[in-house]
Every structure is written in structure tokens, then in C-alpha cells.
Amino acid sequence: MFREFIDDFSIFSVFFFYDYLANLEKFLKICKEKHLILNQKVSFHGKKGIIFGYVIFSDTIEVDKVKIDLIASLSPPTCE
């Protein structure tokens, strides 16, 4: 049987926790119907999330400082 995997996903609700749970239930139902597998790194109902190098909070989005520090520490490219 062929299996598909999801790398990253985000489920949120702006207003109420029960809206979040309803959205999560819809998502998990789709995963089950499509035979998608969630890996072990799954975390639910966090106060923040890191997606594509950005830290997402309920009221703001910031660039992930770890990514900035990593890029700043790289040596400049050379032509050899």
C-alpha cells in the first residue's frame, strides 16, 4: 500500500478553543479519508509555531532569530 506523508501543517482558530477543536477534527478526518500519516513530531494547541522560518504567535509574526543567527554566522561565498 502506498502511503503519503505531510511535512508541515498548521491549524488555528482566531477566537475560541472549540473552533480550533472543530478545525482539528476536520483536518484529522481528511487525513484518515486520504490515508495520510502524521509523523511523531506532531504537537497540538501550542501558543506559538515555527513555520518556514517565522515564529507565529496569536497576535504577531516574527522572523525566527535562530535562522538569522545561523545565516549571519555563515562564511561569505567564494569562487574557487
SERO-4910 file (N, C-alpha, C, O; in steps of 0.05 Angstrom, whole numbers):
BEGIN
 pado doro    nc1    nc2    nc3   cac1   cac2   cac3    cc1    cc2    cc3    oc1    oc2    oc3
  Met    A     17    -24      0      0      0      0     18     25      0     36     27     16
  Phe    A     12     44    -17     26     69    -19     17     87      3     -7     90      8
  Arg    A     36    100     17     30    118     38     40    146     32     62    149     21
  Glu    A     25    166     39     34    194     36     39    206     63     26    199     83
  Phe    A     57    225     64     64    239     88     60    269     85     63    280     64
  Ile    A     54    282    108     52    311    109     76    321    124     81    312    146
  Asp    A     90    340    113    114    351    127    105    372    147    113    371    171
  Asp    A     90    392    139     83    414    157     54    421    153     43    422    130
  Phe    A     40    427    174     13    437    173      8    454    198     21    451    218
  Ser    A    -11    471    195    -19    489    218    -49    491    218    -62    496    198
  Ile    A    -60    487    242    -89    490    246    -92    511    268    -79    510    288
  Phe    A   -110    530    263   -113    551    282   -142    561    284   -158    554    267
  Ser    A   -147    576    304   -172    590    307   -167    617    320   -151    618    339
  Val    A   -178    637    309   -173    664    319   -189    669    346   -179    683    363
  Phe    A   -212    658    348   -230    665    370   -231    646    394   -224    653    416
  Phe    A   -241    621    389   -247    604    411   -234    577    408   -229    567    386
  Phe    A   -228    564    431   -215    538    432   -232    517    418   -222    500    404
  Tyr    A   -259    519    421   -276    499    408   -276    501    378   -280    482    364
  Asp    A   -271    526    368   -267    529    339   -242    515    329   -241    502    308
  Tyr    A   -221    517    345   -196    503    340   -201    473    339   -191    459    321
  Leu    A   -215    463    359   -220    434    360   -237    425    336   -232    403    325
  Ala    A   -256    441    328   -272    434    304   -254    433    279   -257    415    263
  Asn    A   -236    453    276   -218    453    253   -199    429    254   -193    417    233
  Leu    A   -189    423    278   -172    400    281   -187    374    274   -175    356    260
  Glu    A   -211    371    282   -227    348    276   -231    345    246   -229    323    235
  Lys    A   -237    367    232   -240    366    203   -214    357    189   -214    340    171
  Phe    A   -191    368    199   -166    361    187   -159    331    191   -151    318    173
  Leu    A   -163    321    216   -157    293    221   -176    275    205   -167    253    197
  Lys    A   -200    283    201   -219    267    185   -209    265    156   -210    244    144
  Ile    A   -199    287    145   -189    287    118   -164    269    117   -161    254     98
  Cys    A   -147    271    137   -123    254    137   -131    225    137   -119    209    123
  Lys    A   -150    218    153   -159    190    154   -171    181    127   -165    159    117
  Glu    A   -188    198    115   -200    191     89   -180    188     67   -183    170     50
  Lys    A   -159    204     68   -138    203     47   -115    185     54    -95    184     39
  His    A   -116    171     77    -95    153     86    -69    167     89    -47    156     83
  Leu    A    -70    192    100    -45    207    106    -35    199    133    -50    192    151
  Ile    A     -9    200    136      4    193    162     17    217    174     31    232    160
  Leu    A     12    222    199     25    243    214     49    232    228     48    211    241
  Asn    A     72    246    227     96    235    240     95    241    270     76    253    280
  Gln    A    117    233    283    117    235    312    124    263    322    123    268    347
  Lys    A    130    282    305    136    309    313    111    326    317    113    350    321
  Val    A     88    314    316     63    329    318     59    341    345     64    327    365
  Ser    A     52    366    347     44    379    372     18    394    368     13    405    347
  Phe    A      2    393    389    -25    405    387    -28    428    406    -17    427    428
  His    A    -43    448    398    -51    470    415    -28    485    428    -26    487    452
  Gly    A    -10    494    412     13    509    422      7    539    423    -12    548    410
  Lys    A     22    554    438     19    583    439     33    597    416     28    620    410
  Lys    A     52    582    404     66    593    381     74    570    363     74    547    371
  Gly    A     81    576    338     90    556    319    112    568    302    113    592    297
  Ile    A    129    551    292    151    560    274    145    547    247    144    523    243
  Ile    A    141    565    227    134    556    200    150    572    180    150    596    180
  Phe    A    165    558    164    181    570    142    199    592    153    202    613    140
  Gly    A    211    589    177    230    608    187    217    632    201    231    651    209
  Tyr    A    191    630    206    177    651    220    165    640    246    156    617    246
  Val    A    165    655    267    152    648    292    124    661    292    122    685    291
  Ile    A    104    644    293     76    654    292     64    654    320     63    633    332
  Phe    A     56    677    329     42    679    355     13    686    348      6    690    325
  Ser    A     -4    686    368    -33    692    364    -37    721    354    -56    726    340
  Asp    A    -18    739    361    -23    767    353     -1    779    336     -3    803    328
  Thr    A     20    764    329     42    775    313     58    753    299     55    729    306
  Ile    A     74    761    281     92    743    267    120    755    268    124    779    263
  Glu    A    140    739    275    168    748    276    185    729    260    179    705    257
  Val    A    208    739    251    228    722    238    241    706    260    247    717    282
  Asp    A    246    680    255    259    663    275    288    672    279    304    670    260
  Lys    A    295    682    303    321    692    309    343    671    304    365    678    297
  Val    A    337    646    309    356    624    305    365    624    276    389    620    270
  Lys    A    346    627    258    353    628    229    371    651    222    390    649    207
  Ile    A    365    675    233    381    699    228    409    694    238    428    701    224
  Asp    A    412    684    262    439    679    274    454    659    257    478    662    253
  Leu    A    441    638    248    454    618    231    464    630    205    487    626    197
  Ile    A    447    646    192    455    658    166    478    678    171    496    679    155
  Ala    A    476    694    192    497    713    198    524    700    204    545    712    199
  Ser    A    524    676    214    549    662    221    562    648    197    584    638    199
  Leu    A    548    646    174    559    633    151    582    649    139    582    674    139
  Ser    A    601    635    128    623    649    113    612    659     87    594    647     76
  Pro    A    624    681     77    614    692     51    621    672     29    641    657     31
  Pro    A    605    671      8    611    652    -14    637    660    -28    645    683    -29
  Thr    A    651    640    -38    675    645    -53    674    631    -80    658    612    -84
  Cys    A    689    640    -99    692    628   -125    719    615   -127    739    629   -128
  Glu    A    719    589   -127    745    575   -129    746    558   -153    767    544   -158
***
